[in-house]
Each structure stands twice: as C-alpha cells, then as structure tokens.
C-alpha cells in the first residue's frame, strides 16, 4: 500500500467505443471495486487494468499468446515477489455481450472479469490446477456478490456439449 493507505490500482480506458463509455461515477465504482480486490484478494498488492475493445484484446492475444481472436480478459503477471502484480486487459465490448448473454449488468461482468484476471495475477491457473482457482473464484464471487464466475460458466458449457 502507498503511504496514504491506498493500494496501487490503476485503471486505463483506451479505445472504448462511445456506447460503452463510463461516467465519472461508474469509473469511481470500478476503481473502488478494484481496490477492494487488491486488499482482500491480493494482500494489498496493486495492479493495472486496461479497459478497451475487442480489437485491442485480439492484438494482445495474438502478440503474447499466439491466439488470433478477441477474448474477454488477459492477465500479464509481473515478478511474483513484487508489490505490483501485473496488468489485466479487459474488452468492454466482450463484457457487454457476455452481460446480455448471462443476464446481468456490464458492471457486474467487468467485476467478474477483473476478479478472474486478478486470480491469475496472484498465481492461480484453472487450466493446470486441481480446482483451486475455481474454488477461490466461487468463494470470492459469493463474498463480493458477483454473478456466476468464468470458470463455472466454462464448466457448464462443457457439460452441456
């Protein structure tokens, strides 16, 4: 935490379509939620969150992971012992689509994506663990009053195929 007691959480809005622009109050609410995650989930360690569009997420996904498609959230961890955990990138376009699909607000979807990305920044990986990240995500979802988590949605989609 910084000397004033606040966590080092930074939100960056870049390339957001006009129809998804956040009001000052909405930005304040998102920043407060990110600070809550920093304190409660990440032990006070900070992170940066880029809120952008599908094209930017597609570019980052291709450049860093070799996947040529847009995704909802990407996590880029920093050095594991540092106070700054790393960076998240969230597509607000994808968040809006998923919010409609799952029947909740865009803000709730962005909160869910931020939680998921932050769990990756603290070292969790649902693709390689034995349910630890799914368990943690479910626990935090309940405590923070969030809708269904990304891992739970993915499991439900797989089981319905």
SEFI-27768 format. One record per residue (C-alpha): x, y, z; chain; residue number from 1. Coordinates in nm, 3 decimals. Layout:
BEGIN
@x X | y Y | z Z | unit A | pos NUM;
...
% end
This chain:
BEGIN
@x 0.000 | y 0.000 | z 0.000 | unit A | pos 1;
@x 0.107 | y 0.354 | z -0.056 | unit A | pos 2;
@x 0.177 | y 0.594 | z 0.227 | unit A | pos 3;
@x -0.180 | y 0.726 | z 0.215 | unit A | pos 4;
@x -0.319 | y 0.375 | z 0.272 | unit A | pos 5;
@x -0.449 | y 0.325 | z -0.081 | unit A | pos 6;
@x -0.347 | y 0.037 | z -0.299 | unit A | pos 7;
@x -0.160 | y 0.086 | z -0.623 | unit A | pos 8;
@x -0.452 | y 0.014 | z -0.853 | unit A | pos 9;
@x -0.461 | y 0.192 | z -1.187 | unit A | pos 10;
@x -0.744 | y 0.186 | z -1.441 | unit A | pos 11;
@x -0.677 | y 0.285 | z -1.801 | unit A | pos 12;
@x -0.956 | y 0.340 | z -2.054 | unit A | pos 13;
@x -0.829 | y 0.320 | z -2.415 | unit A | pos 14;
@x -1.021 | y 0.275 | z -2.738 | unit A | pos 15;
@x -1.354 | y 0.229 | z -2.562 | unit A | pos 16;
@x -1.649 | y 0.263 | z -2.803 | unit A | pos 17;
@x -1.869 | y 0.566 | z -2.731 | unit A | pos 18;
@x -2.166 | y 0.349 | z -2.634 | unit A | pos 19;
@x -1.957 | y 0.186 | z -2.359 | unit A | pos 20;
@x -1.805 | y 0.500 | z -2.209 | unit A | pos 21;
@x -1.806 | y 0.506 | z -1.830 | unit A | pos 22;
@x -1.942 | y 0.803 | z -1.634 | unit A | pos 23;
@x -1.731 | y 0.954 | z -1.357 | unit A | pos 24;
@x -1.948 | y 0.772 | z -1.100 | unit A | pos 25;
@x -1.909 | y 0.439 | z -1.283 | unit A | pos 26;
@x -1.532 | y 0.484 | z -1.302 | unit A | pos 27;
@x -1.525 | y 0.563 | z -0.931 | unit A | pos 28;
@x -1.724 | y 0.245 | z -0.855 | unit A | pos 29;
@x -1.495 | y 0.031 | z -1.068 | unit A | pos 30;
@x -1.186 | y 0.179 | z -0.904 | unit A | pos 31;
@x -1.332 | y 0.110 | z -0.559 | unit A | pos 32;
@x -1.409 | y -0.249 | z -0.658 | unit A | pos 33;
@x -1.053 | y -0.293 | z -0.791 | unit A | pos 34;
@x -0.913 | y -0.155 | z -0.464 | unit A | pos 35;
@x -1.131 | y -0.398 | z -0.270 | unit A | pos 36;
@x -0.991 | y -0.686 | z -0.477 | unit A | pos 37;
@x -0.639 | y -0.560 | z -0.424 | unit A | pos 38;
@x -0.682 | y -0.554 | z -0.046 | unit A | pos 39;
@x -0.896 | y -0.864 | z 0.006 | unit A | pos 40;
@x -0.776 | y -1.099 | z -0.270 | unit A | pos 41;
@x -0.421 | y -0.983 | z -0.338 | unit A | pos 42;
@x -0.298 | y -0.885 | z 0.007 | unit A | pos 43;
@x -0.269 | y -0.516 | z -0.078 | unit A | pos 44;
@x -0.062 | y -0.565 | z -0.391 | unit A | pos 45;
@x -0.157 | y -0.339 | z -0.680 | unit A | pos 46;
@x -0.226 | y -0.398 | z -1.047 | unit A | pos 47;
@x -0.310 | y -0.210 | z -1.364 | unit A | pos 48;
@x -0.631 | y -0.276 | z -1.555 | unit A | pos 49;
@x -0.672 | y -0.169 | z -1.918 | unit A | pos 50;
@x -1.035 | y -0.141 | z -2.027 | unit A | pos 51;
@x -1.051 | y -0.141 | z -2.402 | unit A | pos 52;
@x -1.213 | y -0.303 | z -2.708 | unit A | pos 53;
@x -1.216 | y -0.639 | z -2.888 | unit A | pos 54;
@x -0.955 | y -0.530 | z -3.144 | unit A | pos 55;
@x -0.704 | y -0.447 | z -2.870 | unit A | pos 56;
@x -0.765 | y -0.779 | z -2.690 | unit A | pos 57;
@x -0.727 | y -0.966 | z -3.019 | unit A | pos 58;
@x -0.397 | y -0.790 | z -3.084 | unit A | pos 59;
@x -0.265 | y -0.864 | z -2.732 | unit A | pos 60;
@x -0.384 | y -1.224 | z -2.750 | unit A | pos 61;
@x -0.208 | y -1.276 | z -3.084 | unit A | pos 62;
@x 0.109 | y -1.092 | z -2.988 | unit A | pos 63;
@x 0.163 | y -1.257 | z -2.649 | unit A | pos 64;
@x -0.019 | y -1.590 | z -2.667 | unit A | pos 65;
@x -0.034 | y -1.665 | z -3.040 | unit A | pos 66;
@x -0.418 | y -1.680 | z -3.044 | unit A | pos 67;
@x -0.577 | y -1.486 | z -3.329 | unit A | pos 68;
@x -0.909 | y -1.395 | z -3.166 | unit A | pos 69;
@x -1.052 | y -1.147 | z -2.920 | unit A | pos 70;
@x -1.109 | y -1.267 | z -2.566 | unit A | pos 71;
@x -1.270 | y -1.115 | z -2.259 | unit A | pos 72;
@x -0.975 | y -1.084 | z -2.019 | unit A | pos 73;
@x -0.598 | y -1.134 | z -2.036 | unit A | pos 74;
@x -0.354 | y -1.133 | z -1.743 | unit A | pos 75;
@x 0.011 | y -1.037 | z -1.762 | unit A | pos 76;
@x 0.184 | y -1.113 | z -1.430 | unit A | pos 77;
@x 0.484 | y -0.916 | z -1.309 | unit A | pos 78;
@x 0.764 | y -1.057 | z -1.097 | unit A | pos 79;
@x 0.594 | y -1.279 | z -0.835 | unit A | pos 80;
@x 0.759 | y -1.114 | z -0.533 | unit A | pos 81;
@x 0.684 | y -0.755 | z -0.631 | unit A | pos 82;
@x 0.420 | y -0.525 | z -0.488 | unit A | pos 83;
@x 0.274 | y -0.469 | z -0.835 | unit A | pos 84;
@x 0.113 | y -0.792 | z -0.953 | unit A | pos 85;
@x 0.097 | y -0.704 | z -1.321 | unit A | pos 86;
@x -0.157 | y -0.596 | z -1.579 | unit A | pos 87;
@x -0.505 | y -0.701 | z -1.685 | unit A | pos 88;
@x -0.670 | y -0.618 | z -2.015 | unit A | pos 89;
@x -1.049 | y -0.640 | z -2.043 | unit A | pos 90;
@x -1.260 | y -0.598 | z -2.354 | unit A | pos 91;
@x -1.563 | y -0.386 | z -2.265 | unit A | pos 92;
@x -1.726 | y -0.497 | z -2.592 | unit A | pos 93;
@x -1.694 | y -0.863 | z -2.491 | unit A | pos 94;
@x -1.809 | y -0.777 | z -2.137 | unit A | pos 95;
@x -2.123 | y -0.611 | z -2.275 | unit A | pos 96;
@x -2.205 | y -0.914 | z -2.492 | unit A | pos 97;
@x -2.150 | y -1.156 | z -2.204 | unit A | pos 98;
@x -2.356 | y -0.942 | z -1.965 | unit A | pos 99;
@x -2.655 | y -0.971 | z -2.200 | unit A | pos 100;
@x -2.592 | y -1.343 | z -2.253 | unit A | pos 101;
@x -2.577 | y -1.417 | z -1.879 | unit A | pos 102;
@x -2.846 | y -1.170 | z -1.770 | unit A | pos 103;
@x -2.662 | y -0.918 | z -1.555 | unit A | pos 104;
@x -2.515 | y -0.568 | z -1.586 | unit A | pos 105;
@x -2.200 | y -0.475 | z -1.773 | unit A | pos 106;
@x -2.053 | y -0.353 | z -1.442 | unit A | pos 107;
@x -2.111 | y -0.696 | z -1.284 | unit A | pos 108;
@x -1.946 | y -0.863 | z -1.583 | unit A | pos 109;
@x -1.644 | y -0.631 | z -1.563 | unit A | pos 110;
@x -1.617 | y -0.706 | z -1.190 | unit A | pos 111;
@x -1.630 | y -1.080 | z -1.263 | unit A | pos 112;
@x -1.362 | y -1.046 | z -1.533 | unit A | pos 113;
@x -1.144 | y -0.837 | z -1.302 | unit A | pos 114;
@x -1.167 | y -1.099 | z -1.027 | unit A | pos 115;
@x -1.081 | y -1.379 | z -1.271 | unit A | pos 116;
@x -0.784 | y -1.189 | z -1.411 | unit A | pos 117;
@x -0.658 | y -1.095 | z -1.066 | unit A | pos 118;
@x -0.665 | y -1.458 | z -0.953 | unit A | pos 119;
@x -0.435 | y -1.533 | z -1.247 | unit A | pos 120;
@x -0.207 | y -1.246 | z -1.140 | unit A | pos 121;
@x -0.173 | y -1.395 | z -0.791 | unit A | pos 122;
@x -0.054 | y -1.720 | z -0.950 | unit A | pos 123;
@x -0.364 | y -1.932 | z -0.999 | unit A | pos 124;
@x -0.425 | y -2.122 | z -1.323 | unit A | pos 125;
@x -0.752 | y -2.311 | z -1.371 | unit A | pos 126;
@x -0.609 | y -2.499 | z -1.668 | unit A | pos 127;
@x -0.334 | y -2.661 | z -1.461 | unit A | pos 128;
@x -0.460 | y -2.675 | z -1.102 | unit A | pos 129;
@x -0.696 | y -2.924 | z -0.944 | unit A | pos 130;
@x -0.987 | y -2.690 | z -0.893 | unit A | pos 131;
@x -0.809 | y -2.443 | z -0.662 | unit A | pos 132;
@x -0.883 | y -2.142 | z -0.881 | unit A | pos 133;
@x -1.244 | y -2.250 | z -0.937 | unit A | pos 134;
@x -1.287 | y -2.284 | z -0.563 | unit A | pos 135;
@x -1.128 | y -1.945 | z -0.492 | unit A | pos 136;
@x -1.330 | y -1.777 | z -0.766 | unit A | pos 137;
@x -1.652 | y -1.928 | z -0.630 | unit A | pos 138;
@x -1.569 | y -1.818 | z -0.274 | unit A | pos 139;
@x -1.493 | y -1.460 | z -0.380 | unit A | pos 140;
@x -1.799 | y -1.449 | z -0.606 | unit A | pos 141;
@x -2.022 | y -1.522 | z -0.308 | unit A | pos 142;
@x -1.838 | y -1.283 | z -0.073 | unit A | pos 143;
@x -1.842 | y -1.000 | z -0.327 | unit A | pos 144;
@x -2.197 | y -1.061 | z -0.452 | unit A | pos 145;
@x -2.094 | y -1.135 | z -0.811 | unit A | pos 146;
@x -2.282 | y -1.341 | z -1.071 | unit A | pos 147;
@x -2.161 | y -1.679 | z -1.194 | unit A | pos 148;
@x -1.785 | y -1.697 | z -1.239 | unit A | pos 149;
@x -1.599 | y -1.756 | z -1.563 | unit A | pos 150;
@x -1.478 | y -2.100 | z -1.461 | unit A | pos 151;
@x -1.827 | y -2.208 | z -1.355 | unit A | pos 152;
@x -1.968 | y -2.085 | z -1.688 | unit A | pos 153;
@x -1.698 | y -2.272 | z -1.880 | unit A | pos 154;
@x -1.770 | y -2.593 | z -1.688 | unit A | pos 155;
@x -2.142 | y -2.560 | z -1.755 | unit A | pos 156;
@x -2.083 | y -2.506 | z -2.128 | unit A | pos 157;
@x -1.853 | y -2.809 | z -2.149 | unit A | pos 158;
@x -2.102 | y -3.029 | z -1.963 | unit A | pos 159;
@x -2.383 | y -2.926 | z -2.199 | unit A | pos 160;
@x -2.198 | y -3.032 | z -2.516 | unit A | pos 161;
% end
